Amino acid sequence: MTSRAPWHLWLVGTIAVLFNSIGVFDFTMSMARGAEYMASVGMTPEQIAHYRGMPPWMTLTWAIGVLGAMLASILLLLRRKLAFAVFVIALAAFLASLLYTYVLTDGGTVMGPQMAVTSAIIALLLILFGAYSWYMAGRGVLA
């Protein structure tokens, strides 16, 4: 039996959905409109080339990260324990994308310091959302 959901579950879940919808939108537009979309959000030709040159496994990793984070956020709102595991998978995919960007390629240089800050914020939020879902599951709020 689950306990009653505290008010903050709805707040955190809604923030998670809204935040992760940005990633889903960005991924979807990058796949659908490609370089045109990327240029419209201010990316340089070098940055666009970096994204367009990603191998298929990296595109799949990106998809798993953003779609997983959105699914985990929805699962949190639906009060499902599975939210934690899906947040962990999304975080692992995001960390793999950072490995690709900063270790396997020169993406860190190409993307610049703003991307490093953005990446740190994304990682921190995924960790916090995951920790919150783990805590709520432990308290019996998630079934």
C-alpha positions in Angstrom: 0.0 0.0 0.0 1.3 3.5 -0.8 1.0 6.4 1.4 -0.6 9.7 0.4 1.5 11.8 -2.0 2.9 14.9 -0.4 2.4 18.2 -2.2 6.0 18.4 -3.2 5.8 15.3 -5.3 3.5 17.1 -7.7 5.8 20.1 -7.7 9.0 18.1 -8.3 7.3 15.9 -10.8 5.9 18.9 -12.8 9.3 20.6 -12.7 10.9 17.4 -14.0 8.4 17.0 -16.8 8.8 20.7 -17.8 12.6 20.6 -17.6 12.9 17.3 -19.5 10.4 18.4 -22.2 13.1 20.9 -23.2 15.5 18.0 -24.0 12.8 16.0 -25.8 11.9 19.1 -27.9 15.6 19.8 -28.7 16.2 16.2 -29.7 13.1 16.0 -31.8 13.8 19.3 -33.6 17.5 18.3 -34.1 16.4 15.1 -35.8 13.5 16.6 -37.7 15.0 19.8 -38.9 18.7 19.1 -38.4 21.1 21.9 -39.2 18.3 24.4 -39.9 17.0 24.0 -36.3 20.5 24.0 -34.8 21.4 27.2 -36.6 18.1 28.8 -35.4 19.1 28.3 -31.8 22.5 29.9 -32.3 24.8 27.0 -32.9 28.0 27.8 -35.0 28.8 25.8 -38.1 31.5 23.9 -36.2 29.0 23.0 -33.5 26.4 21.8 -36.0 29.1 19.8 -37.8 29.9 18.1 -34.4 26.3 17.1 -33.9 25.8 16.0 -37.5 28.9 13.9 -37.3 27.8 11.9 -34.3 27.8 8.1 -34.9 24.5 6.3 -34.8 25.2 4.8 -31.3 25.6 8.3 -30.0 22.3 9.5 -31.5 20.7 6.4 -29.8 22.4 7.3 -26.5 21.0 10.9 -26.8 17.5 9.5 -27.4 17.7 7.2 -24.5 18.8 10.0 -22.2 16.2 12.6 -23.2 13.3 10.2 -23.7 14.2 8.2 -20.6 14.3 11.3 -18.4 10.9 12.3 -19.7 9.5 8.8 -19.1 11.0 8.8 -15.6 9.4 12.2 -14.9 6.0 10.9 -16.0 6.5 7.8 -13.9 7.2 10.0 -10.9 3.9 11.8 -11.4 2.2 8.5 -11.8 3.8 7.4 -8.5 5.7 4.4 -9.8 8.8 3.1 -8.2 10.2 2.4 -11.7 10.9 6.2 -11.9 14.1 5.8 -10.0 15.5 3.1 -12.3 14.6 5.0 -15.4 16.2 8.2 -14.0 19.4 6.1 -13.5 19.3 4.9 -17.1 18.7 8.4 -18.4 21.7 9.6 -16.3 23.9 6.8 -17.5 23.0 7.7 -21.1 23.7 11.4 -20.4 27.1 10.5 -18.8 27.9 8.4 -21.9 27.2 11.4 -24.1 29.5 13.5 -22.0 32.2 10.8 -22.4 31.7 11.0 -26.2 31.8 14.9 -26.2 34.7 15.5 -23.8 36.9 12.4 -24.1 36.3 10.7 -27.4 36.0 13.8 -29.5 36.9 17.5 -29.4 33.3 18.4 -28.7 34.2 20.1 -25.4 36.3 22.6 -27.3 33.8 22.9 -30.1 30.8 23.4 -27.9 32.6 25.8 -25.5 32.2 26.6 -21.8 28.5 27.3 -22.0 27.8 23.7 -22.9 29.9 22.5 -19.9 27.8 24.6 -17.6 24.6 23.4 -19.2 25.8 19.8 -19.0 26.6 20.2 -15.3 23.1 21.6 -14.6 21.5 18.7 -16.5 23.6 16.1 -14.6 22.8 17.7 -11.3 19.1 17.8 -12.0 19.0 14.2 -13.2 20.8 13.2 -9.9 18.4 15.2 -7.8 15.3 13.9 -9.6 16.6 10.3 -9.3 17.4 10.8 -5.6 14.0 12.3 -5.0 12.3 9.3 -6.6 14.4 6.9 -4.6 13.5 8.8 -1.4 9.8 8.8 -2.3 9.9 5.1 -3.1 11.6 4.4 0.3 8.8 6.4 2.1 6.2 4.3 0.4 4.8 7.1 -1.8 5.7 5.3 -5.0 4.3 1.9 -5.8 
